Amino acid sequence: MPRKATPPPSQPVRAEPGKAVLHPRNRHTGRYDFPALIAGCPELAEYVILNPYGKQSIDFANPDAVRVFNRALLRQFYGIQHWDIPPGYLCPPVPGRADYLHGLADLLAQNDASAIPRGTAIHALDIGTGANCIYPLIGHREYGWRFTGSDIDATALASARTIVSANGLAWAIELRQQTAPKHIFKGMVLPEDRFDLTLCNPPFHASQAEASSGSQRKWRNLGKLDPSRKLPALNFGGQAAELWCEGGEAAFVARMAEESVAFAGQVYWFSTLVSKGANVAPLEARLKRLGARQVRTLDMAQGQKKSRFVAWTFLTEAEQTNWRAERWPKG
């Protein structure tokens, strides 16, 4: 798509801060129905405990419990019958991942008369899809979108392919290995590709030591730090590439912004999660300098945990209109 000479990009637009609740379309609001979850995934029964308030829960300090809990959630709410990950790989919190996808759906709807475009005409690129393949699974089940997932880890991609194949979704979810770890979009966005969305959960930490320190803080926050008990290093798991990179989250999203320019005409909305609030303003400023036409920061919250994603596009309003008319389903 040719680039046009246009006026300077607009200022970033911030969403209004909201309450610490899940997205209205998120299936995981309210308390979990553990009898129903166990009925669909009997192995979960082994991991159900009573919390200090006498309510059923699981021990989030136990990686096996978290993994089986995710399997039960995916089976009950999204019809994903087969899901597992290798030991030590990131086991993501399903409700928070779903919130990101619902926020992206809202972003598309803002430019399409408030109607969320659905179906395989919408193509999303998941950067760092991981062994869990969580975004493509939920995004396809919720909105029917087609996904391409990328990762630098061959073991993670093998796991993701097994999940995709076991659930009969190879026609909707493609997986590509990034063989140049320093690159994000290069080699993953092919000349013939057009992506309506890109999404990413970037590495959070700047080093392995920082990741371990963050894990210990998480234990304290969960009230699970017990010197007499042998605890895993990370309750949600995670390989090095999933947890940290040189420069941490700030450096990763800066590199993503810089590299996105080369694919400006092939992507409608780029986006990334930004876990550290202090990283948002520098990213917005960088995107403005790079010529992004629109930059939007949308806040999300799950209980006491707050996060947000930043989305940007280099397309002019006229180019966006043409994109929607040519690619998005009508009616």
C-alpha angles and dihedrals in degrees: 000000000000119000119236132210105251139161120284116288120270126252118273114274117222125206118234110265111254139198121280094267136115123262112283091245094048110119092212102071116126128017121326118256097230096182088056092045091050092047089058096038110026094184089069090073090075091063103042115114137171115253122219089275093056093252125132115258139135131255102259088193089070113081092200090054092050092048094050091043089056090049090053093048093049091048097048101039104029106024093242100153099180122045133145139138134209117263114277098022124123114280104196128209103254099210094056093047090051090052092059091053093048089050090052090049089054089050091056091046092055088069097040106060090277092296116127109230109233138185136051093303084081109078122194130188116214110202110209097008091179131200089298098058086202101155096051092046095051096035093053094045094047101040108009091241122159116237140202113196123198132194139161093219116088093198091052091050092048089054092047091049090052091053093046093047095044090055095045094244102125089110091061103032123054122185127207131185118228103219094181104066093191090062129074108181101011109100092011098068103060122201092257095047125109116183123193090195141013120196135183142178098206126208106276105203134060096219144008090255091054090049091052091048090051090052091054090052088052090054091052091049090051090049090236102119104123120161091202093057127073106231129187118254093245125017093208094039123219140178123238095264090050095051110032146013135174107291093011126235095333093057094043096052090044089055090047091053093049094048094046091070091072090058097040095127096045099057129059097196126009115197144172138182113247112200098180112066091208090065095061102076095048090050092049091049092049092050090050090052090049091056104256109170094209131017121186130183115198121191124222132185136190111186107304093343114096126192140152143198129228119215129187141176134195093199120110118232090258091051090048091052091051091047092054093045093050101039114022123084116256124236 
